[in-house]
Amino acid sequence: MTLTPRLLDRPALWALLAALVALSAAACSPSPEKAAPPAAAMANPKYTAAQFDEIARRVFAPIYPYLAEQMKQDYGITSGIAVDAGSGPAYWAIALAQTTDLEIRALDIDPEALAIADRNIAAAGLQGRVRTVLGDIHKIPLPDNFADLVVSRGSLPFWKDKVQAFREIQRILKPGGVAYIGGGLGSLMPASERALIKETMEKEQIGAPKELETTFAQLGGILRQAGIPVFKLSHDEGCLCGGWAEFRKPAAKDRP
Ligand SMILES: C[S@@+](CC[C@H](N)C(=O)[O-])C[C@H]1O[C@@H](n2cnc3c(N)ncnc32)[C@H](O)[C@@H]1O
């Protein structure tokens, strides 16, 4: 049979041709295991969301309650709204909710990470207090002057445009609100626990790829470019996980 123009006019034939094309395309696609990860998962190319969750539970779990307590001690922010940016499985967000009366948004670009976060939040009985938000740090889907506190741990190395990311953090902070952004173990963890985590991280080579690390000099430049002239940079003792940038959004009356 030849495909004469008359035959090609028939809708049934077109449907058959379309089905054949779809079938051959499916046969050529890689199996789900081999398929390239979705773009969002590439935000943290070293681990899938599930792999990171396993590491967070096994290795990092003690860090989050110390960090939550540190936020309370250092800034005295115990109510209002906090955002955990690049929250992954949301353990810091959960620890913050357990330590304070804050309402928390766990923001991440990876839907798989947020599916895990939702399960963790439900397991902690914190639905409603901690809510996941799918979004990119470079265009945070939250309003201006929204948060009393923005925290982020272990996500900074993966941000493609750090100046834009810090502009966004500053935008969503309320005047007088505080940001604590970076990576590490925080300042309250005892030395013995630090040493254990450091040892495991070294042994298993856990952490962001070296080439994605930001030096303090670079970070200072990034913050100034983002319009944040006053900030503090610090580094946790005994940790192979970068450092922290800390700043407060000036109250309207203090702005230049
Ligand atoms: C190493 S994990 C850290 C997770 C969590 N903060 C913790 O310490 O347990 C980094 C997370 O940052 C997220 N991330 C990377 N780039 C992002 C972006 N542009 N916007 C929002 N989240 C991002 C990743 O999807 C990943 O869940």
The ligand as an SDF file (V2000), in Angstrom:
LIG
                    3D

 27 29  0  0  0  0  0  0  0  0999 V2000
   23.2560   19.3300   50.4940 C   0  0  0  0  0  0  0  0  0  0  0  0
   21.5060   19.6000   50.4810 S   0  0  0  0  0  0  0  0  0  0  0  0
   21.2840   20.3720   52.0830 C   0  0  0  0  0  0  0  0  0  0  0  0
   19.9100   20.1340   52.6430 C   0  0  0  0  0  0  0  0  0  0  0  0
   19.6300   20.7370   54.0140 C   0  0  0  0  0  0  0  0  0  0  0  0
   19.8060   22.1800   54.0270 N   0  0  0  0  0  0  0  0  0  0  0  0
   20.4570   20.1180   55.1090 C   0  0  0  0  0  0  0  0  0  0  0  0
   21.4370   20.7060   55.5570 O   0  0  0  0  0  0  0  0  0  0  0  0
   20.0930   19.0120   55.5190 O   0  0  0  0  0  0  0  0  0  0  0  0
   21.3510   20.9910   49.3660 C   0  0  0  0  0  0  0  0  0  0  0  0
   19.8980   21.2960   48.9880 C   0  0  0  0  0  0  0  0  0  0  0  0
   19.8600   22.5510   48.2920 O   0  0  0  0  0  0  0  0  0  0  0  0
   18.8770   22.4640   47.2660 C   0  0  0  0  0  0  0  0  0  0  0  0
   19.1390   23.4800   46.2300 N   0  0  0  0  0  0  0  0  0  0  0  0
   20.1830   23.5430   45.3720 C   0  0  0  0  0  0  0  0  0  0  0  0
   20.0560   24.6010   44.5420 N   0  0  0  0  0  0  0  0  0  0  0  0
   18.9240   25.2370   44.9010 C   0  0  0  0  0  0  0  0  0  0  0  0
   18.2490   26.3970   44.3980 C   0  0  0  0  0  0  0  0  0  0  0  0
   18.7200   27.0780   43.3560 N   0  0  0  0  0  0  0  0  0  0  0  0
   17.1210   26.7880   45.0020 N   0  0  0  0  0  0  0  0  0  0  0  0
   16.6070   26.0820   46.0440 C   0  0  0  0  0  0  0  0  0  0  0  0
   17.1830   24.9530   46.5420 N   0  0  0  0  0  0  0  0  0  0  0  0
   18.3270   24.5370   45.9810 C   0  0  0  0  0  0  0  0  0  0  0  0
   19.0370   21.0370   46.7550 C   0  0  0  0  0  0  0  0  0  0  0  0
   17.9000   20.6160   46.0190 O   0  0  0  0  0  0  0  0  0  0  0  0
   19.2710   20.2750   48.0510 C   0  0  0  0  0  0  0  0  0  0  0  0
   18.0610   19.7750   48.5940 O   0  0  0  0  0  0  0  0  0  0  0  0
  1  2  1  0
  2  3  1  0
  2 10  1  0
  3  4  1  0
  4  5  1  0
  5  6  1  0
  5  7  1  0
  7  8  2  0
  7  9  1  0
 10 11  1  0
 11 12  1  0
 11 26  1  0
 12 13  1  0
 13 14  1  0
 13 24  1  0
 14 15  1  0
 14 23  1  0
 15 16  2  0
 16 17  1  0
 17 18  1  0
 17 23  2  0
 18 19  1  0
 18 20  2  0
 20 21  1  0
 21 22  2  0
 22 23  1  0
 24 25  1  0
 24 26  1  0
 26 27  1  0
M  CHG  2   2   1   9  -1
M  END
$$$$
